[in-house]
Amino acid sequence: MVSSFTFEQLPLAEKAKLISMNGEYIDNRKHKTFKLNLYSIYGYFVEIWYNEDLTEIKKIEVVKSNRVLDVYIDKIDLSDLM
């Protein structure tokens, strides 16, 4: 298990590897030229910022704001948790 603080310190390629191996895809959204994919990993959420124009991952960030999660909340199915 990797803490959110440690995750933030990792190089981009290592973050992507951990997400592909241990992350659970939740949803995506658009922001300007970016497609943002939300994942759950190790008890916290991360967003992958994918630049569709350049076809590359620009950054991977730990979600620290509930406002970011609010964007996704209406699209997340919680029925499996009940």
LINKAKA-V492134 format. One record per pair of residues at least 4 apart in sequence whose ideal C-beta (glycine too) atoms are under 6 Angstrom apart, sorted by the first residue. I is the first residue (numbers start at 1). J is the second residue. If there is no record, write none. Layout:
BEGIN
i:I j:J
i:I j:J
END
This chain:
BEGIN
i:1 j:42
i:2 j:6
i:2 j:7
i:2 j:42
i:4 j:44
i:4 j:62
i:8 j:62
i:10 j:14
i:10 j:15
i:15 j:60
i:18 j:22
i:19 j:23
i:19 j:39
i:19 j:41
i:22 j:41
i:23 j:39
i:23 j:41
i:24 j:40
i:25 j:39
i:26 j:38
i:26 j:40
i:27 j:38
i:27 j:72
i:27 j:75
i:28 j:35
i:28 j:37
i:29 j:36
i:29 j:71
i:31 j:36
i:33 j:51
i:33 j:52
i:33 j:53
i:34 j:49
i:34 j:51
i:35 j:50
i:35 j:52
i:36 j:47
i:36 j:49
i:37 j:48
i:38 j:47
i:38 j:72
i:39 j:46
i:40 j:45
i:41 j:46
i:45 j:63
i:46 j:60
i:46 j:62
i:47 j:61
i:47 j:63
i:48 j:57
i:48 j:60
i:49 j:58
i:49 j:59
i:50 j:57
i:51 j:56
i:51 j:58
i:63 j:68
i:72 j:76
END
